[in-house]
Amino acid sequence: MFDRELYKEIWQAISKNRTRSVLTAFGVFWGLFMLITLAGAGNGLQNGVEAQYSNVAKNTTIMWTNNTSIPYGGFKRNHWWNFKNSDVEALNKQYPELYVVPRIRNYRGGGATYNLRSSDCTVVGEYPVTTNVEYLKMECGRYINEMDIRERRKVCVIGPRVRDDLFPNGEDPIGKYICLSGVYYKVVGAYGGKGIGIGFNPQYAVRLPFSTMQQAYNMGDNVGMLVIGAPANRNIGDVEEEVMRFIRSRHKDVSPDDNEALQHVNLSKQFAQISNLFMGVDLLIWLVGIGTLLAGVIGISNIMLVIVKERTQEIGIKRAIGATPASVIRQIITESVLLTVVAGYLGLVLGVLINEALGVILSSSGDSAFLNPGINLSVGLLCLAILVVAGAAAGLLPALRAVKIKPIDAIREE
């Protein structure tokens, strides 16, 4: 039951030296504030990174060609080579369970224009299978299809920033013709969302049918890069090396043993490394936060020892008139828990408010690298539970010391 007199007595004891009480509680306040703020910031950074990669299939590898490092087939070292359309066809036959996505890009840059509006953009050649390795949220129209590829249609799909630049105020882009390097393309789709692309920024992309782009930019049958994805029941890492050996074996100017000639990045490994990095950051944050919190709790324990020393005579009088050891222990521990919980709760609330304010500011600025900073409710409740236990532990030693003093000796104390 709630003992009003007990808490009134505790308040009087704390009020006798308010400066000391506030400074003592500040250690716990600062420890929990730092823990919540850092943990929330770490979560915000992790959420931002995960959001950026949310539109890319993780079970994917990216491959591109590089200068050869071994002379082979009559060609000297540092010979440049390219993927070909025939490599894509061979890979689809050899590995029908994989998603083989050829991709080319206009490295010369340029922009898109519509009427008097213009937009910087990256022009990319795509296949319909792209949607198996890159998740595009179509806001209107459709994506590139097989008919576009076969007939080399002059159609395109535009990214959100290109759409905002060329068709502001919600203007419907479908059916309109935009100009790229003097050639007009009909807009058949527009996608939205945020995130990174594979080899380019999807926000500023104009996507053409792969065959159309090869023809429009005189690329012959060259392929810029290969994005190869695996279904959920298969790990891309299990076939990655085999696929690279297969590709090298098809080119008479590349040695089968030349690992430098074919570069690759395994996205599943990259994501695993990012995950491990954030696990390490979380561990460091909790170590620093809990260490600071423990320093504050130890400070409260030391101050409670001082308080017990100062109140030795008072405790002796209570014992002499019938107070039990349990009641003395209860009062001291309750006082310690109260200081710890109140200070910790204020630190928890301020930490949450700082994270919320930071989230609002960054959201309004459009910064997607830091998203929804904060902590889960379960973490907050765990912190409060830790505070109660820590407060009780901080008061236990002073309380046991208090009850060991004999009443007659305590009364004599001056």
ZIQUIHU-V756987 format. One record per backbone hydrogen bond with DSSP energy under -1.0 kcal/mol. CO is the residue of the C=O (numbers start at 1). NH is the residue of the N-H. If there is no record, write none. Layout:
co->CO nh->NH
co->CO nh->NH
//
This chain:
co->3 nh->7
co->4 nh->8
co->5 nh->9
co->6 nh->10
co->7 nh->11
co->8 nh->12
co->9 nh->13
co->10 nh->14
co->11 nh->15
co->12 nh->16
co->17 nh->21
co->18 nh->22
co->19 nh->23
co->20 nh->24
co->21 nh->25
co->22 nh->26
co->25 nh->29
co->26 nh->30
co->27 nh->31
co->28 nh->32
co->29 nh->33
co->30 nh->34
co->31 nh->35
co->32 nh->36
co->33 nh->37
co->34 nh->38
co->35 nh->39
co->36 nh->40
co->37 nh->41
co->38 nh->42
co->39 nh->43
co->40 nh->44
co->40 nh->374
co->41 nh->45
co->42 nh->46
co->43 nh->47
co->44 nh->48
co->44 nh->371
co->45 nh->49
co->46 nh->50
co->47 nh->51
co->48 nh->52
co->49 nh->53
co->52 nh->196
co->53 nh->56
co->55 nh->135
co->58 nh->60
co->59 nh->230
co->60 nh->267
co->61 nh->228
co->62 nh->265
co->63 nh->226
co->64 nh->263
co->68 nh->78
co->72 nh->75
co->75 nh->72
co->79 nh->68
co->83 nh->223
co->84 nh->88
co->85 nh->89
co->86 nh->90
co->87 nh->91
co->88 nh->92
co->89 nh->93
co->90 nh->94
co->91 nh->95
co->95 nh->98
co->99 nh->229
co->101 nh->227
co->103 nh->225
co->104 nh->125
co->105 nh->107
co->106 nh->109
co->110 nh->121
co->112 nh->119
co->113 nh->179
co->114 nh->117
co->117 nh->114
co->119 nh->112
co->122 nh->206
co->123 nh->106
co->124 nh->208
co->125 nh->104
co->126 nh->210
co->127 nh->130
co->128 nh->131
co->129 nh->132
co->130 nh->133
co->130 nh->134
co->133 nh->57
co->136 nh->138
co->137 nh->192
co->140 nh->190
co->145 nh->149
co->146 nh->150
co->147 nh->151
co->148 nh->153
co->153 nh->155
co->154 nh->186
co->156 nh->188
co->157 nh->207
co->158 nh->191
co->159 nh->163
co->160 nh->164
co->161 nh->165
co->162 nh->166
co->163 nh->167
co->168 nh->171
co->173 nh->176
co->176 nh->187
co->178 nh->185
co->179 nh->113
co->180 nh->183
co->183 nh->180
co->185 nh->178
co->186 nh->156
co->187 nh->175
co->188 nh->142
co->189 nh->158
co->190 nh->139
co->190 nh->140
co->197 nh->199
co->201 nh->204
co->202 nh->205
co->203 nh->161
co->203 nh->162
co->204 nh->122
co->205 nh->159
co->206 nh->124
co->207 nh->157
co->208 nh->126
co->209 nh->213
co->210 nh->214
co->211 nh->215
co->212 nh->216
co->213 nh->217
co->214 nh->219
co->219 nh->222
co->221 nh->85
co->225 nh->103
co->226 nh->63
co->227 nh->101
co->228 nh->61
co->229 nh->99
co->231 nh->234
co->235 nh->238
co->236 nh->239
co->236 nh->240
co->239 nh->243
co->240 nh->244
co->241 nh->245
co->242 nh->246
co->243 nh->247
co->244 nh->248
co->245 nh->249
co->247 nh->250
co->248 nh->251
co->251 nh->254
co->255 nh->258
co->257 nh->259
co->261 nh->66
co->263 nh->64
co->265 nh->62
co->266 nh->270
co->267 nh->271
co->268 nh->272
co->269 nh->273
co->270 nh->274
co->271 nh->275
co->272 nh->276
co->273 nh->277
co->274 nh->278
co->275 nh->279
co->276 nh->280
co->277 nh->281
co->278 nh->282
co->279 nh->283
co->280 nh->284
co->281 nh->285
co->282 nh->286
co->283 nh->287
co->284 nh->288
co->285 nh->289
co->286 nh->290
co->287 nh->291
co->288 nh->292
co->289 nh->293
co->290 nh->294
co->291 nh->295
co->292 nh->296
co->293 nh->297
co->294 nh->298
co->295 nh->299
co->296 nh->300
co->297 nh->301
co->298 nh->302
co->299 nh->303
co->300 nh->304
co->301 nh->305
co->302 nh->306
co->303 nh->307
co->304 nh->308
co->305 nh->309
co->306 nh->310
co->307 nh->311
co->309 nh->312
co->311 nh->315
co->312 nh->316
co->313 nh->317
co->314 nh->318
co->315 nh->319
co->316 nh->320
co->317 nh->321
co->318 nh->323
co->319 nh->322
co->324 nh->328
co->325 nh->329
co->326 nh->330
co->327 nh->331
co->328 nh->332
co->329 nh->333
co->330 nh->334
co->331 nh->335
co->332 nh->336
co->333 nh->337
co->334 nh->338
co->335 nh->339
co->336 nh->340
co->337 nh->341
co->338 nh->342
co->339 nh->343
co->340 nh->344
co->341 nh->345
co->342 nh->346
co->343 nh->347
co->344 nh->348
co->345 nh->349
co->346 nh->350
co->347 nh->351
co->348 nh->352
co->349 nh->353
co->350 nh->354
co->351 nh->355
co->352 nh->356
co->353 nh->357
co->354 nh->358
co->355 nh->359
co->356 nh->360
co->357 nh->361
co->358 nh->362
co->359 nh->363
co->360 nh->364
co->361 nh->365
co->362 nh->367
co->376 nh->380
co->377 nh->381
co->378 nh->382
co->379 nh->383
co->380 nh->384
co->381 nh->385
co->382 nh->386
co->383 nh->387
co->384 nh->388
co->385 nh->389
co->386 nh->390
co->387 nh->391
co->388 nh->392
co->389 nh->393
co->390 nh->394
co->391 nh->395
co->392 nh->396
co->395 nh->399
co->396 nh->400
co->397 nh->401
co->398 nh->402
co->399 nh->403
co->406 nh->410
co->407 nh->411
co->408 nh->412
//
